Amino acid sequence: MKKKIYNNFSLLIVIAIALTAIAISFVFYNSHKTTHETRLKNILDFLSKLPEEEEIFDQAKRSFPGMRLTLIDKEGTVLYDSDKWAEDMGDHDKREEVIEARAKGTGSAVRYSETMHENYYYYAQALNDGSVLRISEMQTNIFRTFQKIIWPVALIVLVALFLTFILGNIMTNSIISDLKIQVEGIAGGTTDTPMYRELYPVRRLIEDQREDINSKIDNLEDYQNTIEAILSNMSEGMLFIDDVNRIVLVNRRALILLDKDTSVNYIDRSVLYLTRDENFMAALSTDRTYLRDRVILDINDTKVRADITPVRGKGEFIGKIIVLSDVTKEIVLEQERREFTSNVAHELKTPLTSINGYAELLSIGKVEGKDVKNIGSTIFEEGKRILRLIESMLNLSKIEEQDEIPEEDFDIKDIVEKTLDLYQLKAEEKGMRLEKDLISIPYTGSKELIEEIVYNLIDNAYKYGIEGGYIKTRLVPRDGYFIFSVEDDGIGISEKDKDKIFQRFYTVDVSRHRRDSSGIGLSIVKHGIEKLGGKIYLESREGRGTTFTVEIPM
């Protein structure tokens, strides 16, 4: 801008000086020409009053050097010429200055002289006898005089141009500096800065644009804050990569799921910084820009599902959106569902096979009368086993699906004592001691859930206890909750089984042939405690016994 202003300013000054010099030269030339014409006229007027003698003309020639005198008679014949022999000159009656002089008394002309081979200015005056006296001067004489003046003018023009360039640069810098200060003031919103009046429209335009830009920035900030809030509060991880697999956007949840440092900025980095899973990278290959993919990533002990969707803008592939979800629980549940189905089939198959086998023997008459009673008893026991299994499954399903827990007032000690009474005879048959340390605890809540928890823990201790062993129960209150524990000195639980003991149909008896165990009791206990907002703890050593401790809020 500075260079442009300087160049334009300098060009205008140069043109102005040049035009001024030309105008001055033109005026001066015309003035000088007029002065010469007046001089010639005065000389001619003076000579016309003298006698027409050759000596006088010669004397005049010497008195006025550079002048040419010519006397022409009324027929156009040259009688005298100060620069040529008169007899060598042709007829001058047709010369325009002569014709004009005869007609008007005086005449003038500028033309090329064939005799002198120069451009001449001619001035003629008619005499009383009809002849014409003409005086002339070469134009070069006028130009030479003018050239003596034009050089000082040219020098002045050059000095003016030099000063113009220097002052133009100084003035340009000053204007640019002022403009810079004023524009910065306008841009910064300063209104008290002195300003060129020509910048007022610019200021109004900038102020309007500033308001519009500020409004758009506010909208963009609100939009960005909304997007950031949505991304930061998403339970899923969000990742967007461009067409060359560079990270454009990634939220905190995605970094957590991929087990990456959340304080690191991964924007504009390759997605390889987040994971190098082969299946994942294969799904991001350039030949799959039209396909949606789903990949399961193993991140430590977590299963992460990556749903990959191509994004296209104006028909062109611009990147992929990747939604990351923790599906560990879903996969575990799916695995548990399959195990549950397998376990149910197994648990039902054994008694049903026995029932069907004996029923087939009865139907074909292969059973003797004395064996009918034994076979009937076996069928009856297997049927009860199936009923117990179904009842346990229904109880577990009821607990899992129960949204609202019915409440009633009761004493937990009564439930524990009632359950122990049910196992008193069974314990005596195995030579087991039932020991109890119970404190009365009034409770308001689900009596049914408490009964299931107490019954299944005592039942589990009885089933896996040893003959001649013991079952110890303890019930004590604490600040805001109560503790119920069941201890036995039975077969115990190995370390590898402790994490699985609460799964459906899982039993520590690897033979899986215990007729009195369905493997659902402890699952019922766990789900019941979770419904009541409590916790359960397990302490066990293989071959040394087991202790279950339950904490339930009051």
Buried (B, 14 or more C-beta within 10 A) or exposed (E): EBEEBBEEBBEEBBEEBEEEBEEBBEEBBEEBBEEBBEBBBEBBBEBBEEEBEEEBBEEBBEEBEEBBBBBBBEEBBBBBBBBBEBEEBEEBBEBBBBBBBBEEEBBBBEBEBEBBEBBBBBBBBBBEEEBBBBBBBBBEBBBEBBEEBBEEBEEEBEEBBEEBBEEBBEBBEEBBEBBEBBBEBBEEEEEEBEBEEEBEEBBEEBBEEBEEEEEEEEEEEEEEEEEEEEBEEBEBBBBBBBBEBBBBBBBBBBBBBBEBEEEEEBEEBEBEEBBEBEEBBEBBEEEBBEEEBEBEBEBEEBBBBBBBEBBEEEEEBBBBBBBBBBBBEEEEEEEBEEBBEEBBEEBBEBBBEBBEEBEEBBEEEEBEEEEEEEBEEBBEEBBEBBEBBBEBBEBBEBBEEBEEBEEEEBEBBEBBBEBBEEBEEEBEEEEBEBEEEBEEBEBEBBBBBBBBBBBBBBBBBBBBBBEEBBBBBBBEBEEEBBBBBBBBBBBBBBEEBBEEBBBBBBBBEEEBEEEEBBBBBBBBBBBBBEBBEBEBEBBBEBEEBBBBBBBBEE
